[in-house]
Amino acid sequence: MDKKDGMNYAPKGKPAPVVKPGEFSMAAIALDHGHIYGMCNGLVEAGATLKWVYDRDREKALKFKEAFPEVTIADSEDVILNDPEVKLVCGAAETWKRCELGVRVMKAGKDYFTDKAPLTTLEQLELAKKTVKETGRKYMVYYSERIHVESAVFAGQLIEEGAIGTPIHIDGFGPHRVGNPKGRPDWFFEKEKYGGILCDIGSHQIEQFLFYCGVKDAKVAYSEVGNYNHPDYPELEDLGDATLVGDNGATQHFRVDWFTPDGLSTWGDGRTFIIGTKGYIELRKYVNVGTNDGTTDHVFLVNDNGEQHFEVHGKVGYPFFGQLILDCINRTENAMTQDHAFKAAELCVRAELQAKVVK
């Protein structure tokens, strides 16, 4: 795992299988984003059997097999979709193609687990909802900055225990490193294909707001985007921010950008501040900046009991993946509800649609 490269950031945890070997088979289709490695890592650690992989670029499939030697490279997507043993298909297609892949997967009778953002338009959202209703399949989303980050998991546990009372406001910061632009695929710079910065990496922030603050629906109060330092790529939005108001009165402000400097030891200094009626939490997810100690997953809690600092890397795990497997088997919604996955997707598209272009 390259800590400096966010596109290929693929956390590994401790195996915590919830099924026996061979009991739950999955496959990977479309390896356009490196998050597919993290998605599959999490599920394999939870006991899933990775049976197939397919990508139209066979070199990508061969590289994937180096990381997962047990997988068999399929000659076509249909080989996977027609295999009755495969229960879940993971996909990290180009963002604008994620919905159409999901529709094919669900119509084949399989659950779908896609990289974020799960779609780029409201029309795609309606199609995904319609297909879920018609097929009874799941359209789940890899909102990795919460489900695959131990400090973020721990924050959810603290909130559930009432450590800060009722959460009422979140400030989220999601800086990313763009790296060498020539190392990025062409679609990364085409707004119609990546969806805009608020739809893309903003999706992480909006999903966390819904989860931590118990929000079922929200309005985008304002949003703005700009291209400040990438004139050679005019469709790239390199900075965006937004404010949301939840149906329960909770509020959020977040900022996302592509300005992580080369001197930072990781791909982005991701931070989250959660204010509650009885305290607050700060997350320093990927680096405790300035200490140069290589540590991650710092959680700071302040409430009536005092000030506490937790370093939780390697101590919490990633329960989402085991819960998702069991949800697919039992048709439950413990990992993430379908309404939640779709509402986060909807709001990030709406934030992008109404964003004021400031630069």
C-alpha angles and dihedrals in degrees: 000000000000108000090197095055114071095181091063098033104138114169119211122207137175117294110259105169119195094183136042121258110284094012095107119030124194139175140204124229126179114019098196094128127044091230087086087080093056092045092053094041090057095048095044090050087053091055105267118146111231101214107164143020128189133179129160085233104066092197089065090051091050091051089049090053089056088063094040107031092177093066124099119221110235121217092222143005089251092064087065098039091051095049108102091200092065110091101169132033120201118204138182100178124158103295096250090052098050095091096050090050090049092052091053091048095049093045087055088060098255134119117247130222113186136183117251134294087049094197142354108220140045088238090059089048092055091048091050092049091048092051093048089053093047097045104030089227128136127252101196127177134217100229087173100177088071108024097040100040117082096209089054091049090049092050089057090052092050091051092048089053090053096247093149100023114233113355110235107167140021131195112195130188120191111175117173136189114241092195119186105352090211088063091061123085118254093249090062089073099043112090096207089057103041095033100230129287096281091051093043113042092003088070090074092056097047092047091054091051092054092046103043096039097041092240118167097180136006145180126231103236093189140337135184138184138187147175105229105162112012106079091155089062104045095175094055113101104207097182135030140159138183145181123219133189118207128218089249094052096260115137138206139195121187139174127200128182148159096233106104104144120232091245094068112099093225137038095263142357094236112192134176128189117194119189120199136179091260105030146330142254131212122196123201097187110180107014140013090222119228097014095089089205097125094236126142140183101052118175122191118195125187121181140129090298092062137253121327134181122199126188101197107171109137092006106083108037129199109284094173094082097053090044090052092052091050091046090055091050098042099030091236130136107226099123094049134332119242090235090056094049092050096043092055089049092049095049095049090052091048091049089054095045094055097036117130112229104229100173 
